Amino acid sequence: MSSSTENYGVIVGVDGSAESDAAVRWATREAALYGAPVTLMHVIQPMFISWPIGQYQATLVDWQNENARRVIEQARKTVRSCVEESRLPAVRAEIRTEMATGALIEASKTAQMLVVGRRGLDALDRVVLGSVSTGVLHHARGPVVVVHTDDDWPRENGLPVLLGVDGSAASEEATARAFDEASRRGVDLVAMHAWSDAGMLAAVGVDKPELEGEGQELLAERLAGWQERYPDVEVHRRIVCDWPAHRLLEEARRAQLVVLGSHGRGGFAGMLLGSVSSRVAQSAATPVMVVRPR
C-alpha cells in the first residue's frame, strides 16, 4: 500500500464499467489541463466466503487479481486514446485490497481531486447513485467529480462551466475552483444564485423585487474578487427564484462541468453533503464537481 503522504495527482477509481471508462477519459483530460499525474486506482473488495464454497476462495482470489490487472490495462489504453501524445499525463496504477470507499477516501487526502463514475458494475438499475460514489461524495477530502457515461454528456466544445453560488464558505471554495476550471478551459463561467428556494413567496406577500435585488448584490460581492483574479473569464450571472437543484439541472444541460460546494445555506458543521449537491450529482448528465473541504 502506498504511503498516505504521497501525492496522487488526479485519482480516478476504475472497475471496468462504461462509467468508469468515462471517468478515466474525463480525469485524463483534467490532468492534462493541470500538468498533473493521473492515478488509476482499482480496489479489490475483500470476500467473506463460508462453507460450502469456502474451498474455492483461493481460486476466486486469483480471479480477482487477474481481473484487477485487466481493468488497469483497459484503463491505461483509455488514457492513451483520449489526449494527444504530447499532452499525455504521467500515469500511475495502484491496486488495493480493502473496502473501495475507504481506500478512495484515504487517497483523496493528498490528491488534487478524486474522479469516480456515478455507478459501477455492481449497481442495480434502480440505484441512482452507487454506494462508492455516494460514500466519497460525503466523506472525501477535496474536490470529487462524479461522471456519467460520456454518451450522455453535452459536447464540451465552447460550453461554459456552471457554478452554484449560495454565499456559504463551501460556496466560496467552489467559486475559486470554478474560475480556475473556466480559465484553463478557455470558456465562460455561468454563476447561478437562487435567491429563494420557495416558490410560494408571492402568495405570502414577500417583496420579490427587494429579495431579488439582495440576491444580485450577494452574487456581485461573491464574484468581484475572483473576476479581478481571472480577467480572461467572462462571467454570466443568473439570479433565479426557484428550487436551486431544479434550475442547476436545467442549466447543466448547456454546460461542460458543474461546480458546487459540499453544503450551503442552512448547513451546519456536521452536515457532510447538502441536498442540492447530492441531487445534482445524482441526476445531471454533465460531470459534477463537489468541492469538499480538506
ABEGO torsion letter per residue (X at the ends): XBBAABBAEBBBBBAGBAAAAAAAAAAAAAAAAAGBBBBBBBBBBBBBBBOAAAAAAAAAAAAAAAAAAAAAAAAAAAAAAABBAAABBBBBBBBBBBBAAAAAAAAAAABABBBBBABBAABBAABABBAAAAAAAAABBEBBBBBBBAAABBBABGBBBBBBBAGBAAAAAAAAAAAAAAAAAGBBBBBBBBABABAAAAAAGBBAAAAAAAAAAAAAAAAAAAAAABAABBBBBBBBBBBAAAAAAAAAAABABBBBBABBBGBBAABABBAAAAAAAAABABBBBBBBBX
